[in-house]
Amino acid sequence: MIMTAPQAEPTPGNIKVTRSDWINLALETLISDGIESVRVLPLGHKLGVSRSSFYWYFDSRQDLLDQLLKHWHDTNTTAIVERARRPAETIIMGVMNVFECWADERLFDPRLDFAIREWARRSDDVRRMIDQADDERLSAIRDMYRRHGYDDEDAFIRARVLYYMQIGYYVLDLKEPVEARVSHLAAYLRSFTGHEPTDADVAHFMRFIAAR
């Protein structure tokens, strides 16, 4: 279940739900049914509250939709950018930092990313936000390669291969368990870096998988 960060909220009278409850249900609805189903009255009915509860926390439906986009950016895009920027002794360690996003849906939720991309088919504004997010993610990964000595073009292409491969993996809706995928970890690392990972590198990432 998607969970937004806890927030300090007023508790007047007998309000039954919080701002986070509205956002979490809206996110779940966006993912399962699409943006057209994210409506105030149906959400309120599911939460068992009236419209007044919604307007205590949000100015309008658009305000709620803006919060969904903010949550998506603050989670999915921020996770990739932060991990690509992490200090790493080798490019292999750097790539494995980014791999954490693909291995843990608490960091990067592919269902939410796909739902936002579907929403972008209906909204030019959301399309621009998707394009900007893709640029942010790609730039962070490209800069990671640059820091490890790759020239500009090589860094750019390797970033595209790494990122587009993963987004394509989600778009194709491949049903491969994480455990099966990480069994090919060394080969993926060779492909994305041109370097041979050590047994210690592989063990490091396997510890991350085990600790999820």
Disulfide bonds with the S-S distance in Angstrom:
none
